[in-house]
Amino acid sequence: MSDNNEISINFKDYISYTLHRWRWMFVWAVLIGVLFGGAYYIYKSHNSNTEEYNAALKEYEEQYASYQQQVTAWQTEIDYQTMKQEAALGYIQRSVYYGLDCDNTLITMGDICIKPVNDNYDSDKLKSVTFLYGDKINYGINWNELGAIVNLGEKEIRELVKVEVDTNANVIRLRVLYPDSDSARLIIDKIYELAENEKEELEQIELFEASVYNVNSYYDRMLTIDDNRNAANNRFNNLSAKIEEEQKELDSIKQPKAPELVSKRKLIPMTVLLCVVGAIIGIILVFVVCYNRFVKKGIVYSAGEFNRISGINNLGVFKKNTQYPIFSFVDKLIDKRSDDYLAEEDDVVNKKIILNIKNRIKDESNILIIGNINEATIKELAEHISKKIDDIKFETSTDLSDSFDNVEKIIASDKVIVVLKREKTTLPDLIKITRIVDNYDKEIIGSIIY
């Protein structure tokens, strides 16, 4: 074999060596998995009692109160504007005035004229009388009676009838908007009756120096101005636009997010994940530790690797004793997949050892059986061989060093058998014993692997 101390490993042996530590893998996987998952679960499950959570909860309550105030204020404003919009729409739908066709409806008009008694009159007084007369007519109208003529309510008839006072012309003009001219003239006649009653009261005024008479004529004019109706429609549309804008403002208010109360059920998926991660880390940790030991110590694991490294023929390979009887079938399964294919049952191995030794030794010889196994095992092996082979003397040693007693035994022997222990024998040990034997020109006839 080479005399250099360079260490190389058999990857398959390393995997087998590590997998035989599957019990430690299980222990560390459980420990680290429980540590990771348990720490997370305990921390999160107690999070609701921490000062941080309480502070976040207080801040949330303040934000939520402010949020509710804003939402309530905007919603109240929207409800108010919606109510106004509905009122405006209902008014437009119920109103006769807003239902008129401005291109096909006539304005029926009638005039009440005030003239001075003689040419010597005070124009200012006449204007005052005109204004006073028009005011009394306007405020003296019974709108319900007027509306009853065309089956309309007070509000609707007010939109259709206008009393206008022209003090410059000393005329009170009556304007009635109604699709039916005859009905419009009936309304004007009713106002004429009121004017007659009011005239009698005005004639009692001492300063009244004018005669009041009704023209009692009617004339119609096309309705072409629609500003009032447009104003109502614009008002409705403006309310709609305002409601839409306010609704956008309301929708833009974001509700604050409450700090989450920890649910134990929600913690389970992450807890399980962390347990799995911890278990994987535990397994990796065992692989790393085993790799460190396997490489640093240069452990020679299988019989095939012993033979490959040392070049020494195997006289026999015993099966590895199972250290832990519980679930030993797992260890046997791993052994089947390992490179230790030469291992056999004890009876078979003992017979092979005897046969190989007889084949290699023809004369009387002194054989030194040296190895790194316990003294009782190596002596039992020597006694067993000596019973089966005559004329051979056996010495044993459990010291692989170059101590004086060990060297003395090597010099006194003719040949050497090396007994090696799996997982205990390292590459430096193997190099050392073969070098010592070579230094004294002794032949190593083979190795026995336990």
C-alpha positions as a printed Julia matrix, in Angstrom:
450×3 Matrix{Float64}:
    0.0     0.0     0.0
    1.06    3.64   -0.4
    3.03    5.22    2.4
    1.45    8.63    2.09
   -1.13    9.76    4.62
   -3.53   11.28    2.13
   -7.08   10.4     3.15
   -9.7     9.51    0.59
  -13.2     8.35    1.4
  -15.58    5.92   -0.16
  -18.84    7.85   -0.54
  -20.94    4.71   -0.34
  -19.2     3.72    2.91
  -19.81    7.21    4.26
  -23.54    6.99    3.5
  -23.76    3.55    5.08
  -21.78    4.73    8.1
  -24.14    7.68    8.52
  -27.36    5.78    7.92
  -26.4     3.38   10.69
  -26.83    6.44   12.93
  -30.5     6.64   11.97
  -31.53    6.48   15.63
  -29.53    9.64   16.31
  -31.06   11.17   13.21
  -34.5    10.43   14.62
  -33.63   11.87   18.03
  -32.13   15.07   16.63
  -34.91   15.46   14.06
  -37.52   15.24   16.82
  -35.6    17.54   19.18
  -34.92   20.33   16.68
  -38.32   19.94   15.0
  -40.11   20.26   18.35
  -37.82   23.15   19.29
  -38.58   25.1    16.11
  -42.3    24.33   15.92
  -42.85   24.58   19.68
  -41.04   27.9    20.03
  -43.07   29.4    17.19
  -46.36   28.04   18.53
  -45.76   29.23   22.09
  -44.58   32.68   20.99
  -47.48   33.25   18.62
  -50.17   31.81   20.89
  -49.15   34.21   23.68
  -48.8    37.17   21.33
  -52.26   38.51   22.2
  -51.15   39.14   25.78
  -48.08   41.14   24.91
  -47.71   44.89   25.36
  -47.08   45.27   21.64
  -50.45   43.74   20.8
  -52.27   45.83   23.39
  -50.68   49.02   22.03
  -51.62   48.04   18.48
  -55.18   47.28   19.62
  -55.51   50.69   21.31
  -54.24   52.47   18.21
  -56.66   50.49   16.07
  -59.62   51.43   18.3
  -58.75   55.13   17.96
  -58.39   54.83   14.19
  -61.63   52.88   13.9
  -63.54   55.48   15.93
  -62.25   58.22   13.62
  -63.14   56.06   10.61
  -66.71   55.6    11.86
  -67.12   59.34   12.45
  -66.02   60.12    8.9
  -68.23   57.43    7.4
  -71.24   58.6     9.44
  -70.69   62.24    8.46
  -70.38   61.47    4.76
  -73.3    59.04    4.82
  -75.52   61.6     6.56
  -74.61   64.21    3.95
  -75.28   61.74    1.12
  -78.66   60.8     2.62
  -79.58   64.48    2.92
  -78.59   65.24   -0.66
  -80.4    62.11   -1.84
  -83.54   63.27   -0.06
  -83.27   66.66   -1.78
  -82.71   64.94   -5.1
  -85.77   62.73   -4.64
  -87.85   65.76   -3.67
  -86.64   67.66   -6.72
  -87.38   64.7    -9.0
  -90.81   64.17   -7.44
  -91.58   67.86   -7.84
  -90.61   67.78  -11.52
  -92.67   64.64  -12.09
  -95.77   66.05  -10.33
  -95.55   69.6   -11.66
  -97.84   70.67  -14.51
  -95.56   73.55  -15.29
  -92.52   71.34  -15.9
  -94.61   69.05  -18.07
  -95.62   71.76  -20.51
  -94.39   71.67  -24.07
  -92.73   75.06  -24.41
  -93.11   75.0   -28.19
  -96.84   74.31  -28.23
  -98.2    76.02  -25.08
  -99.74   79.52  -25.13
  -99.56   82.14  -22.39
 -103.06   83.46  -21.75
 -102.89   87.04  -20.47
 -105.34   89.6   -19.11
 -104.75   93.24  -18.03
 -106.2    95.35  -15.25
 -105.65   99.05  -16.01
 -105.7   101.96  -13.59
 -106.52  105.39  -15.09
 -106.69  108.83  -13.43
 -110.09  110.44  -12.97
 -108.97  113.63  -14.7
 -105.96  114.99  -16.41
 -104.79  116.81  -13.3
 -103.38  113.88  -11.34
 -100.32  113.03   -9.32
  -98.38  110.34  -11.22
  -96.59  109.14   -8.06
  -99.89  108.63   -6.31
 -101.15  106.73   -9.32
  -98.13  104.47   -9.22
  -98.7   103.89   -5.5
 -102.31  102.99   -6.11
 -101.27  100.62   -8.91
  -98.72   98.92   -6.69
 -101.13   98.71   -3.75
 -103.89   97.29   -5.92
 -101.6    94.67   -7.45
 -100.28   93.71   -4.04
 -103.75   93.21   -2.62
 -104.76   91.08   -5.61
 -101.63   88.98   -5.34
 -102.04   88.3    -1.65
 -105.8    88.04   -1.8
 -105.89   85.14   -4.24
 -107.34   81.95   -2.8
 -105.02   79.49   -4.53
 -107.0    76.44   -3.53
 -110.17   77.82   -5.17
 -108.14   78.82   -8.17
 -106.57   75.37   -8.44
 -109.96   73.69   -8.07
 -110.96   75.13  -11.45
 -108.42   72.83  -13.18
 -108.11   70.2   -10.42
 -104.65   71.27   -9.28
 -103.17   71.78   -5.84
 -101.96   75.09   -4.46
  -98.32   74.48   -5.28
  -99.02   73.47   -8.88
 -101.39   76.39   -9.62
  -98.94   78.92   -8.21
  -96.44   77.89  -10.89
  -98.98   78.53  -13.63
 -100.39   81.88  -12.49
  -98.39   85.09  -12.18
  -99.61   88.55  -11.13
  -97.22   91.27  -12.39
  -97.5    94.97  -11.54
  -96.24   97.56  -14.04
  -96.31  100.91  -12.2
  -94.95  102.77  -15.2
  -97.86  101.73  -17.39
 -100.26  101.55  -14.41
 -101.22   98.03  -15.44
 -101.61   94.79  -13.5
 -100.96   91.89  -15.86
 -102.29   88.42  -15.27
 -100.33   85.57  -16.88
 -101.66   82.01  -16.99
  -99.73   79.1   -18.47
 -102.01   76.23  -19.36
 -102.36   73.99  -22.38
 -106.12   74.71  -22.55
 -106.81   78.4   -23.28
 -110.43   78.16  -22.12
 -109.41   76.87  -18.72
 -106.77   79.6   -18.52
 -109.45   82.26  -19.17
 -111.65   80.83  -16.41
 -108.68   81.29  -14.04
 -108.26   84.93  -15.19
 -112.0    85.53  -14.71
 -111.71   84.3   -11.13
 -108.89   86.81  -10.54
 -111.02   89.53  -12.14
 -113.73   88.8    -9.55
 -111.15   89.22   -6.78
 -109.96   92.46   -8.37
 -113.51   93.83   -8.34
 -113.79   93.14   -4.64
 -110.44   94.73   -3.91
 -111.36   97.76   -6.05
 -114.25   98.64   -3.75
 -111.85   98.75   -0.81
 -109.37  100.89   -2.73
 -112.05  103.41   -3.69
 -112.58  104.09   -0.02
 -109.02  105.43    0.23
 -109.09  109.23    0.36
 -106.0   109.63   -1.78
 -107.4   107.36   -4.45
 -108.06  109.51   -7.46
 -108.19  106.94  -10.17
 -110.69  104.65  -11.75
 -109.99  100.93  -11.96
 -111.42   98.88  -14.75
 -110.72   95.49  -16.28
 -109.93   95.22  -19.88
 -111.74   91.89  -19.78
 -109.93   90.85  -22.9
 -107.66   87.93  -23.39
 -104.72   87.38  -25.67
 -102.4    84.46  -26.08
  -98.67   84.36  -26.72
  -96.35   81.43  -27.46
  -94.28   80.18  -24.54
  -90.69   80.32  -25.7
  -88.69   80.92  -22.51
  -87.81   77.77  -20.6
  -85.24   79.1   -18.07
  -87.21   78.15  -14.96
  -87.67   74.6   -16.06
  -84.0    74.31  -17.05
  -83.07   75.6   -13.62
  -85.04   72.78  -11.97
  -83.44   70.18  -14.19
  -80.01   71.68  -13.57
  -80.67   71.59   -9.85
  -81.55   67.9   -10.05
  -78.46   67.14  -12.15
  -76.22   69.14   -9.79
  -77.58   67.16   -6.85
  -76.83   63.91   -8.72
  -73.25   65.04   -9.43
  -72.78   66.12   -5.83
  -74.04   62.78   -4.51
  -71.72   60.91   -6.86
  -68.75   63.0    -5.72
  -69.59   62.51   -2.06
  -69.99   58.77   -2.61
  -66.47   58.66   -4.05
  -65.18   60.45   -0.96
  -66.98   57.91    1.22
  -65.58   54.97   -0.73
  -62.05   56.4    -0.5
  -62.08   56.17    3.3
  -60.18   53.02    4.17
  -61.14   51.0     7.17
  -58.14   50.45    9.47
  -56.92   46.88    9.76
  -57.33   45.32   13.17
  -54.37   43.51   14.73
  -54.94   39.81   14.34
  -55.9    37.82   17.4
  -53.87   34.67   17.33
  -55.92   31.62   16.39
  -54.35   28.33   17.44
  -55.9    26.66   14.45
  -54.17   29.13   12.12
  -50.83   28.38   13.78
  -50.93   24.67   12.92
  -49.74   24.86    9.25
  -46.71   27.03   10.06
  -45.96   24.99   13.19
  -45.96   21.77   11.16
  -43.77   23.4     8.5
  -41.24   24.53   11.1
  -41.25   21.06   12.66
  -40.42   19.58    9.25
  -37.69   22.18    8.68
  -36.27   21.47   12.14
  -36.32   17.73   11.46
  -34.44   18.23    8.18
  -31.88   20.4     9.96
  -31.46   17.66   12.62
  -30.83   15.05    9.93
  -28.38   17.34    8.12
  -26.59   17.98   11.41
  -26.05   14.22   11.89
  -24.73   13.94    8.32
  -22.31   16.83    8.94
  -21.04   15.38   12.23
  -20.61   11.93   10.68
  -18.81   13.4     7.69
  -16.49   15.3    10.0
  -15.63   12.14   11.96
  -15.43    9.93    8.89
  -13.01   12.22    7.06
  -10.93   13.57    9.93
  -10.32   10.17   11.46
  -10.09    8.46    8.11
  -12.4     5.64    9.19
  -12.15    2.49    7.09
  -15.66    1.08    7.17
  -16.15   -1.96    4.93
  -14.14   -5.12    4.25
  -13.93   -4.16    0.6
  -12.4    -0.82    1.54
   -9.86   -2.56    3.83
   -8.76   -4.71    0.94
   -8.67   -1.81   -1.52
   -6.57    0.45    0.7
   -4.14   -2.06    2.24
   -3.87   -4.63   -0.53
   -4.1    -7.34    2.16
   -6.27  -10.34    1.36
   -9.27  -10.96    3.59
   -9.1   -14.3     5.39
  -12.61  -13.84    6.71
  -15.22  -11.17    7.32
  -17.59  -11.48   10.27
  -20.99   -9.83   10.2
  -21.23   -6.7    12.22
  -22.92   -7.17   15.57
  -26.05   -5.09   15.98
  -25.43   -2.64   18.8
  -29.11   -1.84   19.33
  -31.47   -4.84   19.06
  -34.56   -2.6    18.73
  -35.5    -2.17   15.07
  -32.39   -4.1    14.09
  -34.05   -5.02   10.8
  -33.4    -1.41    9.69
  -29.66   -1.9    10.28
  -29.73   -5.17    8.33
  -31.52   -3.43    5.48
  -28.82   -0.75    5.41
  -26.1    -3.44    5.42
  -27.63   -5.05    2.34
  -27.22   -1.75    0.49
  -23.67   -1.17    1.74
  -20.32   -2.25    0.26
  -19.74   -4.86    3.02
  -20.71   -7.72    0.71
  -18.02  -10.14    2.05
  -19.55  -10.5     5.53
  -20.9   -13.96    6.37
  -22.2   -16.0     9.29
  -19.69  -16.86   12.08
  -19.46  -20.64   11.34
  -18.78  -20.02    7.66
  -16.19  -17.35    8.44
  -14.35  -19.59   10.94
  -14.1   -22.4     8.37
  -12.82  -19.97    5.71
  -10.19  -18.61    8.09
   -8.86  -22.15    8.81
   -8.88  -23.04    5.12
   -7.08  -19.82    4.07
   -4.42  -20.18    6.75
   -3.72  -23.83    5.8
   -3.47  -22.76    2.19
   -0.89  -20.08    2.97
    1.22  -21.86    5.63
    2.78  -25.25    4.85
    5.45  -25.53    7.54
    5.68  -25.01   11.24
    5.33  -21.34   11.93
    4.91  -18.81   14.66
    1.99  -16.53   13.8
    1.26  -13.23   15.49
   -2.4   -12.25   15.51
   -2.43   -8.5    16.06
   -5.43   -6.2    15.99
   -7.45   -3.41   17.59
  -10.21   -5.57   19.07
  -10.58   -6.55   22.69
   -8.18   -9.11   24.15
  -10.82  -11.75   24.94
  -12.05  -11.86   21.34
   -8.57  -12.1    19.83
   -7.48  -14.87   22.25
  -10.67  -16.81   21.55
   -9.91  -16.54   17.84
   -6.3   -17.8    18.36
   -7.44  -20.77   20.43
  -10.03  -21.74   17.85
   -7.48  -21.68   15.02
   -4.8   -23.6    17.01
   -7.28  -26.41   17.66
   -7.88  -26.84   13.97
   -4.26  -26.47   12.74
   -1.37  -28.4    14.24
    2.28  -27.35   14.33
    1.44  -23.63   14.48
    2.02  -21.49   17.49
   -0.05  -18.32   17.95
    0.77  -15.11   19.79
   -1.72  -12.29   20.19
   -1.5    -8.55   20.61
   -4.13   -5.79   20.84
   -1.58   -3.03   20.37
   -1.03   -1.57   16.91
    1.74    0.75   18.06
    5.52    0.29   17.73
    5.99   -0.35   21.46
    8.89   -2.57   22.59
    6.65   -5.54   23.52
    4.82   -5.3    20.23
    8.04   -5.09   18.17
    9.47   -8.03   20.09
    6.43  -10.15   19.23
    6.67   -9.16   15.57
   10.37  -10.1    15.39
    9.71  -13.44   17.06
    6.93  -14.35   14.62
    7.21  -15.74   11.1
    4.01  -14.32    9.73
    1.36  -11.84   10.85
   -2.44  -11.86   10.71
   -4.09   -8.44   11.17
   -7.46   -8.37   12.93
   -9.36   -5.12   12.38
  -12.56   -3.66   13.83
  -15.03   -1.86   11.61
  -15.59    1.83   12.41
  -12.75    1.66   14.94
   -9.93    1.16   12.44
   -8.69    4.28   10.71
   -6.46    4.79    7.71
   -3.54    5.99    9.9
   -3.89    2.8    12.02
   -3.76    0.66    8.9
   -0.74    2.5     7.56
    1.05    2.23   10.91
    0.68   -1.53   11.4
    1.63   -2.4     7.81
    4.7    -0.15    8.02
    5.86   -1.73   11.3
    5.49   -5.23    9.87
    7.27   -4.24    6.65
   10.14   -2.72    8.59
   10.95   -6.13   10.07
   10.46   -8.02    6.82
    7.5    -9.95    8.05
    4.69  -11.13    5.81
    1.07  -10.25    6.48
   -0.76  -13.29    5.24
   -4.19  -11.72    5.54
   -6.69   -9.81    7.57
   -9.77  -10.79    9.57
  -12.51   -8.19    9.8
  -14.92   -7.89   12.74
